[in-house]
């Protein structure tokens, strides 16, 4: 059903630009793009989450910001690969000081039919985005090799 829905919407002029998001070209969710593209975003009200100056937080039932520990580089990669735009490798290297293409070379090779690199961006084809969770699980052992 998912693939039928995607195909039908694409035939009607919509773009499947993120795993769970479809829109007319250029009409993407600006809020969601902020976290898919490793940018800050604000959360308002109890239960919300946000990120300011790279620090993730959630807001508790009293309205207080509670900092959250995250793995910034892995989260940036995970979120970027959810989209058709992927990850800007130059920006990633500049911000985090390492190359995901090198660190995850074995995983990228294993899923080579789905990985693409173009114009300095690493991204997955649509079928690769459907199996992103499997790919990310395979990347996790590499996270202990810093």
CNS distance restraints for C-alpha pairs under 8 A (distance, minus, plus):
assign (resid   1 and name CA) (resid   5 and name CA) 6.06 0.50 0.50
assign (resid   2 and name CA) (resid   6 and name CA) 6.23 0.50 0.50
assign (resid   3 and name CA) (resid   7 and name CA) 6.04 0.50 0.50
assign (resid   4 and name CA) (resid   8 and name CA) 6.00 0.50 0.50
assign (resid   5 and name CA) (resid   9 and name CA) 6.10 0.50 0.50
assign (resid   6 and name CA) (resid  10 and name CA) 6.06 0.50 0.50
assign (resid   6 and name CA) (resid  16 and name CA) 6.89 0.50 0.50
assign (resid   7 and name CA) (resid  11 and name CA) 6.20 0.50 0.50
assign (resid   8 and name CA) (resid  12 and name CA) 6.43 0.50 0.50
assign (resid   9 and name CA) (resid  13 and name CA) 6.53 0.50 0.50
assign (resid   9 and name CA) (resid  14 and name CA) 5.35 0.50 0.50
assign (resid   9 and name CA) (resid  15 and name CA) 7.58 0.50 0.50
assign (resid  10 and name CA) (resid  14 and name CA) 4.69 0.50 0.50
assign (resid  10 and name CA) (resid  15 and name CA) 5.83 0.50 0.50
assign (resid  10 and name CA) (resid  16 and name CA) 7.21 0.50 0.50
assign (resid  13 and name CA) (resid  24 and name CA) 6.54 0.50 0.50
assign (resid  13 and name CA) (resid  25 and name CA) 7.83 0.50 0.50
assign (resid  14 and name CA) (resid  22 and name CA) 6.39 0.50 0.50
assign (resid  14 and name CA) (resid  23 and name CA) 5.30 0.50 0.50
assign (resid  14 and name CA) (resid  24 and name CA) 4.54 0.50 0.50
assign (resid  14 and name CA) (resid  25 and name CA) 6.47 0.50 0.50
assign (resid  15 and name CA) (resid  22 and name CA) 5.46 0.50 0.50
assign (resid  15 and name CA) (resid  23 and name CA) 5.40 0.50 0.50
assign (resid  15 and name CA) (resid  24 and name CA) 5.80 0.50 0.50
assign (resid  15 and name CA) (resid  25 and name CA) 5.82 0.50 0.50
assign (resid  16 and name CA) (resid  20 and name CA) 7.99 0.50 0.50
assign (resid  16 and name CA) (resid  21 and name CA) 6.16 0.50 0.50
assign (resid  16 and name CA) (resid  22 and name CA) 4.53 0.50 0.50
assign (resid  16 and name CA) (resid  23 and name CA) 6.84 0.50 0.50
assign (resid  16 and name CA) (resid  84 and name CA) 7.84 0.50 0.50
assign (resid  17 and name CA) (resid  21 and name CA) 6.22 0.50 0.50
assign (resid  17 and name CA) (resid  22 and name CA) 6.03 0.50 0.50
assign (resid  17 and name CA) (resid  23 and name CA) 7.46 0.50 0.50
assign (resid  17 and name CA) (resid  28 and name CA) 7.95 0.50 0.50
assign (resid  17 and name CA) (resid  83 and name CA) 5.59 0.50 0.50
assign (resid  17 and name CA) (resid  84 and name CA) 5.17 0.50 0.50
assign (resid  17 and name CA) (resid  85 and name CA) 7.65 0.50 0.50
assign (resid  18 and name CA) (resid  22 and name CA) 6.97 0.50 0.50
assign (resid  18 and name CA) (resid  82 and name CA) 5.49 0.50 0.50
assign (resid  18 and name CA) (resid  83 and name CA) 4.10 0.50 0.50
assign (resid  18 and name CA) (resid  84 and name CA) 6.10 0.50 0.50
assign (resid  19 and name CA) (resid  82 and name CA) 5.52 0.50 0.50
assign (resid  19 and name CA) (resid  83 and name CA) 6.46 0.50 0.50
assign (resid  19 and name CA) (resid 129 and name CA) 6.31 0.50 0.50
assign (resid  19 and name CA) (resid 130 and name CA) 7.14 0.50 0.50
assign (resid  22 and name CA) (resid  28 and name CA) 7.91 0.50 0.50
assign (resid  23 and name CA) (resid  27 and name CA) 5.84 0.50 0.50
assign (resid  23 and name CA) (resid  28 and name CA) 6.00 0.50 0.50
assign (resid  24 and name CA) (resid  28 and name CA) 7.53 0.50 0.50
assign (resid  28 and name CA) (resid  33 and name CA) 7.43 0.50 0.50
assign (resid  29 and name CA) (resid  33 and name CA) 6.12 0.50 0.50
assign (resid  30 and name CA) (resid  34 and name CA) 6.45 0.50 0.50
assign (resid  31 and name CA) (resid  35 and name CA) 7.38 0.50 0.50
assign (resid  31 and name CA) (resid  41 and name CA) 7.04 0.50 0.50
assign (resid  32 and name CA) (resid  36 and name CA) 6.26 0.50 0.50
assign (resid  33 and name CA) (resid  37 and name CA) 5.73 0.50 0.50
assign (resid  34 and name CA) (resid  38 and name CA) 6.25 0.50 0.50
assign (resid  34 and name CA) (resid  39 and name CA) 4.81 0.50 0.50
assign (resid  34 and name CA) (resid  40 and name CA) 6.26 0.50 0.50
assign (resid  34 and name CA) (resid  41 and name CA) 6.20 0.50 0.50
assign (resid  35 and name CA) (resid  39 and name CA) 5.55 0.50 0.50
assign (resid  35 and name CA) (resid  40 and name CA) 6.80 0.50 0.50
assign (resid  35 and name CA) (resid  41 and name CA) 6.95 0.50 0.50
assign (resid  35 and name CA) (resid  79 and name CA) 7.02 0.50 0.50
assign (resid  36 and name CA) (resid  76 and name CA) 7.23 0.50 0.50
assign (resid  36 and name CA) (resid  79 and name CA) 4.64 0.50 0.50
assign (resid  36 and name CA) (resid  80 and name CA) 5.18 0.50 0.50
assign (resid  36 and name CA) (resid  82 and name CA) 7.35 0.50 0.50
assign (resid  36 and name CA) (resid  83 and name CA) 7.29 0.50 0.50
assign (resid  37 and name CA) (resid  76 and name CA) 7.12 0.50 0.50
assign (resid  37 and name CA) (resid  79 and name CA) 7.08 0.50 0.50
assign (resid  37 and name CA) (resid  80 and name CA) 5.85 0.50 0.50
assign (resid  37 and name CA) (resid  87 and name CA) 7.59 0.50 0.50
assign (resid  38 and name CA) (resid  76 and name CA) 5.34 0.50 0.50
assign (resid  38 and name CA) (resid  79 and name CA) 7.59 0.50 0.50
assign (resid  38 and name CA) (resid  80 and name CA) 7.58 0.50 0.50
assign (resid  39 and name CA) (resid  51 and name CA) 7.93 0.50 0.50
assign (resid  39 and name CA) (resid  54 and name CA) 7.53 0.50 0.50
assign (resid  40 and name CA) (resid  50 and name CA) 7.29 0.50 0.50
assign (resid  40 and name CA) (resid  51 and name CA) 4.90 0.50 0.50
assign (resid  40 and name CA) (resid  52 and name CA) 5.24 0.50 0.50
assign (resid  40 and name CA) (resid  53 and name CA) 6.51 0.50 0.50
assign (resid  40 and name CA) (resid  54 and name CA) 6.35 0.50 0.50
assign (resid  41 and name CA) (resid  50 and name CA) 5.33 0.50 0.50
assign (resid  41 and name CA) (resid  51 and name CA) 5.22 0.50 0.50
assign (resid  41 and name CA) (resid  52 and name CA) 6.57 0.50 0.50
assign (resid  42 and name CA) (resid  49 and name CA) 7.20 0.50 0.50
assign (resid  42 and name CA) (resid  50 and name CA) 4.54 0.50 0.50
assign (resid  42 and name CA) (resid  51 and name CA) 6.14 0.50 0.50
assign (resid  42 and name CA) (resid  52 and name CA) 7.15 0.50 0.50
assign (resid  43 and name CA) (resid  48 and name CA) 4.95 0.50 0.50
assign (resid  43 and name CA) (resid  49 and name CA) 4.76 0.50 0.50
assign (resid  43 and name CA) (resid  50 and name CA) 4.42 0.50 0.50
assign (resid  43 and name CA) (resid  51 and name CA) 7.75 0.50 0.50
assign (resid  43 and name CA) (resid  58 and name CA) 7.39 0.50 0.50
assign (resid  43 and name CA) (resid  59 and name CA) 7.48 0.50 0.50
assign (resid  44 and name CA) (resid  48 and name CA) 5.75 0.50 0.50
assign (resid  44 and name CA) (resid  49 and name CA) 7.54 0.50 0.50
assign (resid  44 and name CA) (resid  59 and name CA) 7.46 0.50 0.50
assign (resid  45 and name CA) (resid  59 and name CA) 6.40 0.50 0.50
assign (resid  45 and name CA) (resid  63 and name CA) 6.14 0.50 0.50
assign (resid  46 and name CA) (resid  59 and name CA) 5.04 0.50 0.50
assign (resid  46 and name CA) (resid  60 and name CA) 5.16 0.50 0.50
assign (resid  46 and name CA) (resid  61 and name CA) 4.91 0.50 0.50
assign (resid  46 and name CA) (resid  62 and name CA) 7.01 0.50 0.50
assign (resid  46 and name CA) (resid  63 and name CA) 5.52 0.50 0.50
assign (resid  47 and name CA) (resid  58 and name CA) 6.57 0.50 0.50
assign (resid  47 and name CA) (resid  59 and name CA) 5.45 0.50 0.50
assign (resid  47 and name CA) (resid  60 and name CA) 5.95 0.50 0.50
assign (resid  47 and name CA) (resid  61 and name CA) 6.93 0.50 0.50
assign (resid  48 and name CA) (resid  58 and name CA) 5.65 0.50 0.50
assign (resid  48 and name CA) (resid  59 and name CA) 5.49 0.50 0.50
assign (resid  49 and name CA) (resid  56 and name CA) 7.31 0.50 0.50
assign (resid  49 and name CA) (resid  57 and name CA) 5.58 0.50 0.50
assign (resid  49 and name CA) (resid  58 and name CA) 4.07 0.50 0.50
assign (resid  49 and name CA) (resid  59 and name CA) 6.21 0.50 0.50
assign (resid  50 and name CA) (resid  56 and name CA) 5.73 0.50 0.50
assign (resid  50 and name CA) (resid  57 and name CA) 5.41 0.50 0.50
assign (resid  50 and name CA) (resid  58 and name CA) 6.28 0.50 0.50
assign (resid  51 and name CA) (resid  55 and name CA) 5.18 0.50 0.50
assign (resid  51 and name CA) (resid  56 and name CA) 4.19 0.50 0.50
assign (resid  51 and name CA) (resid  57 and name CA) 5.98 0.50 0.50
assign (resid  52 and name CA) (resid  56 and name CA) 6.66 0.50 0.50
assign (resid  54 and name CA) (resid  72 and name CA) 7.86 0.50 0.50
assign (resid  55 and name CA) (resid  67 and name CA) 7.03 0.50 0.50
assign (resid  55 and name CA) (resid  68 and name CA) 7.36 0.50 0.50
assign (resid  56 and name CA) (resid  67 and name CA) 6.02 0.50 0.50
assign (resid  56 and name CA) (resid  68 and name CA) 5.33 0.50 0.50
assign (resid  56 and name CA) (resid  69 and name CA) 7.14 0.50 0.50
assign (resid  56 and name CA) (resid  70 and name CA) 7.25 0.50 0.50
assign (resid  57 and name CA) (resid  65 and name CA) 6.07 0.50 0.50
assign (resid  57 and name CA) (resid  66 and name CA) 5.27 0.50 0.50
assign (resid  57 and name CA) (resid  67 and name CA) 4.26 0.50 0.50
assign (resid  57 and name CA) (resid  68 and name CA) 5.05 0.50 0.50
assign (resid  58 and name CA) (resid  65 and name CA) 5.69 0.50 0.50
assign (resid  58 and name CA) (resid  66 and name CA) 5.31 0.50 0.50
assign (resid  58 and name CA) (resid  67 and name CA) 6.66 0.50 0.50
assign (resid  58 and name CA) (resid  68 and name CA) 7.14 0.50 0.50
assign (resid  59 and name CA) (resid  63 and name CA) 5.51 0.50 0.50
assign (resid  59 and name CA) (resid  64 and name CA) 5.32 0.50 0.50
assign (resid  59 and name CA) (resid  65 and name CA) 4.62 0.50 0.50
assign (resid  59 and name CA) (resid  66 and name CA) 6.00 0.50 0.50
assign (resid  60 and name CA) (resid  64 and name CA) 5.46 0.50 0.50
assign (resid  60 and name CA) (resid  65 and name CA) 6.63 0.50 0.50
assign (resid  60 and name CA) (resid  66 and name CA) 6.93 0.50 0.50
assign (resid  70 and name CA) (resid  75 and name CA) 7.46 0.50 0.50
assign (resid  71 and name CA) (resid  75 and name CA) 5.96 0.50 0.50
assign (resid  72 and name CA) (resid  76 and name CA) 6.03 0.50 0.50
assign (resid  73 and name CA) (resid  77 and name CA) 6.24 0.50 0.50
assign (resid  73 and name CA) (resid  92 and name CA) 7.86 0.50 0.50
assign (resid  73 and name CA) (resid  96 and name CA) 6.38 0.50 0.50
assign (resid  74 and name CA) (resid  78 and name CA) 5.97 0.50 0.50
assign (resid  74 and name CA) (resid 143 and name CA) 7.99 0.50 0.50
assign (resid  75 and name CA) (resid  79 and name CA) 5.95 0.50 0.50
assign (resid  76 and name CA) (resid  80 and name CA) 5.94 0.50 0.50
assign (resid  76 and name CA) (resid  87 and name CA) 7.89 0.50 0.50
assign (resid  77 and name CA) (resid  81 and name CA) 6.05 0.50 0.50
assign (resid  77 and name CA) (resid  87 and name CA) 6.49 0.50 0.50
assign (resid  78 and name CA) (resid  82 and name CA) 6.65 0.50 0.50
assign (resid  78 and name CA) (resid 136 and name CA) 7.08 0.50 0.50
assign (resid  79 and name CA) (resid  83 and name CA) 7.40 0.50 0.50
assign (resid  80 and name CA) (resid  85 and name CA) 7.16 0.50 0.50
assign (resid  80 and name CA) (resid  86 and name CA) 4.68 0.50 0.50
assign (resid  80 and name CA) (resid  87 and name CA) 5.03 0.50 0.50
assign (resid  80 and name CA) (resid 123 and name CA) 7.73 0.50 0.50
assign (resid  81 and name CA) (resid  85 and name CA) 7.68 0.50 0.50
assign (resid  81 and name CA) (resid  86 and name CA) 4.74 0.50 0.50
assign (resid  81 and name CA) (resid  87 and name CA) 6.51 0.50 0.50
assign (resid  81 and name CA) (resid 122 and name CA) 7.73 0.50 0.50
assign (resid  81 and name CA) (resid 123 and name CA) 5.61 0.50 0.50
assign (resid  81 and name CA) (resid 124 and name CA) 6.32 0.50 0.50
assign (resid  81 and name CA) (resid 129 and name CA) 7.20 0.50 0.50
assign (resid  81 and name CA) (resid 132 and name CA) 7.65 0.50 0.50
assign (resid  82 and name CA) (resid  86 and name CA) 7.07 0.50 0.50
assign (resid  82 and name CA) (resid 129 and name CA) 6.14 0.50 0.50
assign (resid  82 and name CA) (resid 132 and name CA) 7.35 0.50 0.50
assign (resid  83 and name CA) (resid 123 and name CA) 7.56 0.50 0.50
assign (resid  83 and name CA) (resid 124 and name CA) 7.97 0.50 0.50
assign (resid  83 and name CA) (resid 129 and name CA) 7.81 0.50 0.50
assign (resid  84 and name CA) (resid 123 and name CA) 6.53 0.50 0.50
assign (resid  84 and name CA) (resid 124 and name CA) 6.97 0.50 0.50
assign (resid  84 and name CA) (resid 125 and name CA) 7.30 0.50 0.50
assign (resid  84 and name CA) (resid 126 and name CA) 7.74 0.50 0.50
assign (resid  85 and name CA) (resid 121 and name CA) 7.44 0.50 0.50
assign (resid  85 and name CA) (resid 123 and name CA) 6.47 0.50 0.50
assign (resid  86 and name CA) (resid 121 and name CA) 6.08 0.50 0.50
assign (resid  86 and name CA) (resid 122 and name CA) 5.38 0.50 0.50
assign (resid  86 and name CA) (resid 123 and name CA) 4.07 0.50 0.50
assign (resid  86 and name CA) (resid 124 and name CA) 7.00 0.50 0.50
assign (resid  87 and name CA) (resid  92 and name CA) 7.32 0.50 0.50
assign (resid  87 and name CA) (resid 121 and name CA) 5.26 0.50 0.50
assign (resid  87 and name CA) (resid 122 and name CA) 5.21 0.50 0.50
assign (resid  87 and name CA) (resid 123 and name CA) 6.39 0.50 0.50
assign (resid  88 and name CA) (resid  92 and name CA) 6.14 0.50 0.50
assign (resid  88 and name CA) (resid 120 and name CA) 6.05 0.50 0.50
assign (resid  88 and name CA) (resid 121 and name CA) 4.51 0.50 0.50
assign (resid  88 and name CA) (resid 122 and name CA) 6.68 0.50 0.50
assign (resid  89 and name CA) (resid  93 and name CA) 6.07 0.50 0.50
assign (resid  89 and name CA) (resid  99 and name CA) 7.22 0.50 0.50
assign (resid  89 and name CA) (resid 100 and name CA) 7.63 0.50 0.50
assign (resid  89 and name CA) (resid 120 and name CA) 5.80 0.50 0.50
assign (resid  89 and name CA) (resid 121 and name CA) 5.58 0.50 0.50
assign (resid  89 and name CA) (resid 122 and name CA) 6.70 0.50 0.50
assign (resid  90 and name CA) (resid  94 and name CA) 6.14 0.50 0.50
assign (resid  90 and name CA) (resid 120 and name CA) 6.83 0.50 0.50
assign (resid  91 and name CA) (resid  95 and name CA) 6.03 0.50 0.50
assign (resid  92 and name CA) (resid  96 and name CA) 5.85 0.50 0.50
assign (resid  92 and name CA) (resid  97 and name CA) 7.50 0.50 0.50
assign (resid  92 and name CA) (resid  98 and name CA) 7.60 0.50 0.50
assign (resid  92 and name CA) (resid  99 and name CA) 7.44 0.50 0.50
assign (resid  93 and name CA) (resid  97 and name CA) 4.79 0.50 0.50
assign (resid  93 and name CA) (resid  98 and name CA) 5.03 0.50 0.50
assign (resid  93 and name CA) (resid  99 and name CA) 5.54 0.50 0.50
assign (resid  94 and name CA) (resid  98 and name CA) 7.88 0.50 0.50
assign (resid  98 and name CA) (resid 103 and name CA) 7.90 0.50 0.50
assign (resid  99 and name CA) (resid 103 and name CA) 6.35 0.50 0.50
assign (resid 100 and name CA) (resid 104 and name CA) 5.70 0.50 0.50
assign (resid 100 and name CA) (resid 105 and name CA) 7.75 0.50 0.50
assign (resid 101 and name CA) (resid 105 and name CA) 5.46 0.50 0.50
assign (resid 101 and name CA) (resid 108 and name CA) 7.49 0.50 0.50
assign (resid 103 and name CA) (resid 142 and name CA) 7.04 0.50 0.50
assign (resid 104 and name CA) (resid 108 and name CA) 6.04 0.50 0.50
assign (resid 104 and name CA) (resid 139 and name CA) 6.49 0.50 0.50
assign (resid 104 and name CA) (resid 142 and name CA) 7.09 0.50 0.50
assign (resid 105 and name CA) (resid 109 and name CA) 6.00 0.50 0.50
assign (resid 106 and name CA) (resid 110 and name CA) 6.13 0.50 0.50
assign (resid 107 and name CA) (resid 111 and name CA) 6.30 0.50 0.50
assign (resid 107 and name CA) (resid 135 and name CA) 7.21 0.50 0.50
assign (resid 107 and name CA) (resid 138 and name CA) 6.60 0.50 0.50
assign (resid 107 and name CA) (resid 139 and name CA) 6.50 0.50 0.50
assign (resid 108 and name CA) (resid 112 and name CA) 5.53 0.50 0.50
assign (resid 108 and name CA) (resid 115 and name CA) 6.54 0.50 0.50
assign (resid 111 and name CA) (resid 115 and name CA) 6.52 0.50 0.50
assign (resid 111 and name CA) (resid 128 and name CA) 7.93 0.50 0.50
assign (resid 111 and name CA) (resid 135 and name CA) 7.71 0.50 0.50
assign (resid 112 and name CA) (resid 116 and name CA) 7.83 0.50 0.50
assign (resid 114 and name CA) (resid 124 and name CA) 5.35 0.50 0.50
assign (resid 114 and name CA) (resid 125 and name CA) 5.22 0.50 0.50
assign (resid 114 and name CA) (resid 126 and name CA) 7.85 0.50 0.50
assign (resid 114 and name CA) (resid 127 and name CA) 6.71 0.50 0.50
assign (resid 114 and name CA) (resid 128 and name CA) 4.84 0.50 0.50
assign (resid 115 and name CA) (resid 122 and name CA) 7.13 0.50 0.50
assign (resid 115 and name CA) (resid 123 and name CA) 5.86 0.50 0.50
assign (resid 115 and name CA) (resid 124 and name CA) 4.62 0.50 0.50
assign (resid 115 and name CA) (resid 125 and name CA) 6.47 0.50 0.50
assign (resid 115 and name CA) (resid 128 and name CA) 7.13 0.50 0.50
assign (resid 116 and name CA) (resid 122 and name CA) 5.83 0.50 0.50
assign (resid 116 and name CA) (resid 123 and name CA) 5.32 0.50 0.50
assign (resid 116 and name CA) (resid 124 and name CA) 5.86 0.50 0.50
assign (resid 116 and name CA) (resid 125 and name CA) 7.05 0.50 0.50
assign (resid 117 and name CA) (resid 121 and name CA) 5.45 0.50 0.50
assign (resid 117 and name CA) (resid 122 and name CA) 4.57 0.50 0.50
assign (resid 117 and name CA) (resid 123 and name CA) 6.37 0.50 0.50
assign (resid 118 and name CA) (resid 122 and name CA) 6.82 0.50 0.50
assign (resid 124 and name CA) (resid 128 and name CA) 5.16 0.50 0.50
assign (resid 124 and name CA) (resid 129 and name CA) 5.84 0.50 0.50
assign (resid 125 and name CA) (resid 129 and name CA) 6.33 0.50 0.50
assign (resid 126 and name CA) (resid 130 and name CA) 6.51 0.50 0.50
assign (resid 127 and name CA) (resid 131 and name CA) 6.81 0.50 0.50
assign (resid 128 and name CA) (resid 132 and name CA) 6.01 0.50 0.50
assign (resid 131 and name CA) (resid 135 and name CA) 6.53 0.50 0.50
assign (resid 132 and name CA) (resid 136 and name CA) 6.09 0.50 0.50
assign (resid 133 and name CA) (resid 137 and name CA) 6.19 0.50 0.50
assign (resid 134 and name CA) (resid 138 and name CA) 6.41 0.50 0.50
assign (resid 135 and name CA) (resid 139 and name CA) 6.42 0.50 0.50
assign (resid 136 and name CA) (resid 140 and name CA) 6.38 0.50 0.50
assign (resid 137 and name CA) (resid 141 and name CA) 7.88 0.50 0.50
assign (resid 139 and name CA) (resid 143 and name CA) 7.04 0.50 0.50
assign (resid 140 and name CA) (resid 144 and name CA) 7.59 0.50 0.50
assign (resid 141 and name CA) (resid 145 and name CA) 7.59 0.50 0.50
assign (resid 142 and name CA) (resid 146 and name CA) 7.85 0.50 0.50
